Structures are given as structure tokens and as C-alpha cells.
């Protein structure tokens, strides 16, 4: 089974930081962790407070499959979106596989 991480850089809409934190920690991350293949998550906030980094741990035969499932759930309205998520610039998502 392959292991990897999905790294997401995002941030809150200015002035809505507390709402963003509540949605991200209390709703978004738990929903992502319901997707098969996502096995853990760690959240970080930049010292300046404007940028956030979430590192999701993955274990799957095909590391792209959990991300595809997450996108499908989002497209089907099975994940909770928030208008507190800054979209300009949009979140940056990168998928990395473990190199041993």
C-alpha cells in the first residue's frame, strides 16, 4: 500500500478568521477524513495568521483515488463549503508520495 500526503495551502477571507477556523477544524477536516484513504491530518497557521497549511496523510493502492473521491463528493454536494475560505488566490493542493 502506497503512503503519501496531500498538502493544502489556504486561508480565510480577511475579517472572518474565527469562522474559517471553526468550519475548517470542525467541519471540513472531519469530512475529508471520512474519505477512504485519508488517515490523518495536521493543521498549521503561519505566524502572520494569513496563511494556513493542512497536511493530510494518505494510504491507498492508488494515491490519486482518495483525491478523486473527495472531488466527486464535493461536486455532488456531499461536502460542506464555506464562504469564509479565501478563493483569490485559490487554495493550492499538492499530492506527494512517500519515497523510501
C-alpha positions as semicolon CSV with decimal commas, in nm:
position;residue;x (nm);y (nm);z (nm)
1;X;0,000;0,000;0,000
2;X;0,136;0,340;-0,100
3;X;0,170;0,621;0,151
4;X;0,174;0,992;0,087
5;X;0,050;1,331;0,186
6;X;-0,178;1,589;0,035
7;X;-0,058;1,940;0,123
8;X;-0,314;2,221;0,104
9;X;-0,229;2,589;0,137
10;X;-0,535;2,804;0,202
11;X;-0,655;3,095;0,407
12;X;-0,956;3,277;0,543
13;X;-1,140;3,570;0,394
14;X;-1,000;3,876;0,574
15;X;-1,202;3,956;0,884
16;X;-1,357;3,607;0,902
17;X;-1,068;3,417;1,057
18;X;-1,263;3,275;1,353
19;X;-1,547;3,148;1,131
20;X;-1,291;2,991;0,897
21;X;-1,118;2,816;1,189
22;X;-1,449;2,678;1,316
23;X;-1,550;2,548;0,972
24;X;-1,208;2,413;0,882
25;X;-1,138;2,231;1,210
26;X;-1,493;2,134;1,296
27;X;-1,643;2,050;0,956
28;X;-1,401;2,037;0,663
29;X;-1,117;1,827;0,805
30;X;-1,357;1,569;0,957
31;X;-1,538;1,539;0,622
32;X;-1,209;1,483;0,438
33;X;-1,109;1,216;0,689
34;X;-1,432;1,027;0,610
35;X;-1,297;0,961;0,258
36;X;-1,130;0,619;0,233
37;X;-0,754;0,659;0,204
38;X;-0,728;0,972;0,418
39;X;-0,590;0,855;0,753
40;X;-0,481;1,171;0,934
41;X;-0,446;1,547;0,921
42;X;-0,238;1,819;1,082
43;X;-0,321;2,187;1,058
44;X;-0,077;2,478;1,075
45;X;-0,118;2,855;1,071
46;X;0,155;3,091;0,952
47;X;0,290;3,320;1,219
48;X;0,140;3,617;1,029
49;X;-0,200;3,442;1,052
50;X;-0,290;3,496;0,686
51;X;-0,198;3,152;0,553
52;X;-0,288;2,804;0,663
53;X;-0,133;2,470;0,576
54;X;-0,305;2,136;0,617
55;X;-0,114;1,813;0,567
56;X;-0,338;1,512;0,512
57;X;-0,185;1,165;0,543
58;X;-0,289;0,910;0,282
59;X;-0,264;0,533;0,249
60;X;-0,406;0,374;-0,065
61;X;-0,316;0,142;-0,351
62;X;-0,353;0,444;-0,583
63;X;-0,276;0,771;-0,404
64;X;-0,484;0,966;-0,655
65;X;-0,801;0,770;-0,575
66;X;-0,879;0,939;-0,241
67;X;-0,838;1,282;-0,400
68;X;-1,067;1,181;-0,688
69;X;-1,327;1,059;-0,437
70;X;-1,301;1,384;-0,242
71;X;-1,356;1,584;-0,562
72;X;-1,655;1,364;-0,653
73;X;-1,811;1,416;-0,311
74;X;-1,757;1,790;-0,339
75;X;-1,911;1,803;-0,687
76;X;-2,212;1,605;-0,561
77;X;-2,262;1,846;-0,270
78;X;-2,159;1,586;-0,012
79;X;-1,904;1,818;0,149
80;X;-1,972;2,146;0,324
81;X;-1,840;2,455;0,151
82;X;-1,777;2,780;0,332
83;X;-1,772;3,137;0,211
84;X;-1,503;3,200;0,472
85;X;-1,245;3,023;0,251
86;X;-1,043;3,274;0,050
87;X;-1,062;3,190;-0,320
88;X;-0,843;3,472;-0,454
89;X;-0,586;3,333;-0,467
90;X;-0,739;2,986;-0,463
91;X;-0,611;2,711;-0,233
92;X;-0,304;2,527;-0,360
93;X;-0,318;2,145;-0,346
94;X;-0,020;1,913;-0,398
95;X;-0,008;1,535;-0,368
96;X;0,320;1,371;-0,264
97;X;0,410;1,005;-0,239
98;X;0,647;0,869;0,024
99;X;0,991;0,787;-0,114
100;X;1,170;0,518;0,085
